[in-house]
Amino acid sequence: MKSFRDLVSALFFLLLALTVAAQDSKKILRVVPSADISELDPTRGANLISRIYSHMVFDTLYALDKNLAPQPMMLEKRTLSSDGLTYTFTLRSGLKFHDGSPVSSKDVVASINRWMKGTSIGGALNQRTSSLAAVDNLTFKLVLKEKFGLVEFMLAGPGAPIAAIMREEDATRPDNVPLTNPIGSGPFRYVAAERRAGSKVVFERNPDYPSRTEPANGLAGARVVKFDRVEWTIMPDATTAANALATGEIDFLDTVGADLIPFLKKRGITVQARALPTTAFVRFNFQLPPFNDVRARQALALLIDQKDMMPAVAGDDGKWSVCFSYSVCGTVYGTEVGSEPYRKVDVAKAKALLAQAGYKGETLIILGTPQLAPINTMTQILARRLEDAGVKVEIQMTDFPGMLQRINQRNKAVGDGGYHLFAYYAIGASWFHPLTNVSVDLNCEGRSWPGFPCDPAGESLRQKFLAAPTDLARKTAFDEFHKRLWAFLPYVPAGQFDVSNAYRSNVQGVTDDLFLNYWNIEKR
């Protein structure tokens, strides 16, 4: 039989273990993200989860503040020649990659070149670039062919893929070689050894990250990591994830479905909407009939009823609005000009247009995923609306990485991975601007977003917008471009709605920035 002293000793060590466990718990943020990562190269990942991951592991030359203005991050200074064509950048000293190697201008040049030559967003800068070269270890020069007022905005990573700075050896590797062990210089390190596809992603605090001293302002300023680890657990089922948050198994739910908000609020969970509403839309595959014919696209635009779709997506407690803009309603480019013919549903006219486009009753494939509730809901409603017009449809569901893989495949026939339509949504912080709203990039050079539209007239108007020298000129140019978008229909806007994060009451410091980030957050 144990003595009283033994029992006291055992109790002491039990309390000590519980105290240590509690302390350790405060150093780990357990998160259920909106989706798993499917691309580890920050200059190639073209969705929101890639953008969040990329900004954690990698750093950028600039970041956007709350007013969407670029502020320096990796840079010590920038000078601009009197003719507005030559930018000279100097890096901050002491920047290091996660493997301990110094960040140099050669790494920057290689990374920016990779991003410019392989992405839609970067392509807008690449076509205006005369040269980009290192001057010394910390200095590099960008020389333009023409004045361009969006250089620093683009380098701040306003939309995925971002202009992240990688090691030169990673940035210059062949495109067919995947990046499996990403090494950046950002506030978090990616832990490749603990990666479990479809299950787990782990990030560790980068102890060598030199946070800026300016106050945090949007995504700019100080990035202070207050956790040893951030652990992402992939939970495809939304109800399971909500229960895990309510019981304390996890601390943070990246995206909470509208139907689960009342359940979480009753349990003391904080629910917070993002800074700008999220835009919903239906995208065509332009490589297969019937939607390679504009009349079929017009037909679908006449079938989409935003007042039917958005309440189902946002839920009874969610905020939503009708919006016929290819930007975000309520923002500087939130015009709806050109949408007038499509404000009311007209099933009879839609049927006639489908017939004129050559539709003869074949089954149309709609891609979807049950892992993201808004996509799942929109997919079901989209199918119902098409069936109302006499269209045969087949919904093909997969996990989100699988959906991304399929929509990114080109020239696939039906039966070989091809598809006709998919519903999608994107954060307003990307979709509000025709540079970062990659789905309105209408270039015919193979850089366009999944669906792969090609419209030289529309792309010419987009470039006119990008080249405009003033805010007023850009607004005028965007109105002209917007009319063309409704004539060509790269996708059908389906409304806008709030997407919220949810977290336990002991999680502090969460902001309503352009997208979710994990610096300056702590657990108490």
PyMOL commands that set and color helices and strands:
alter all, ss='L'
color gray80, all
select helices_A, chain A and resi 4-26+48-57+105-118+120-126+151-155+168-171+192-194+238-247+258-265+294-303+306-314+340-342+347-356+373-388+400-407+428-431+438-440+456-467+471-488
alter helices_A, ss='H'
color red, helices_A
select strands_A, chain A and resi 28-32+62-64+70-72+75-80+86-91+129-134+139-144+188-190+200-205+229-233+252-256+270-273+278-284+320-321+364-368+393-397+421-427+491-497+500-503+507-508+522-523
alter strands_A, ss='S'
color yellow, strands_A
deselect
rebuild
show_as cartoon
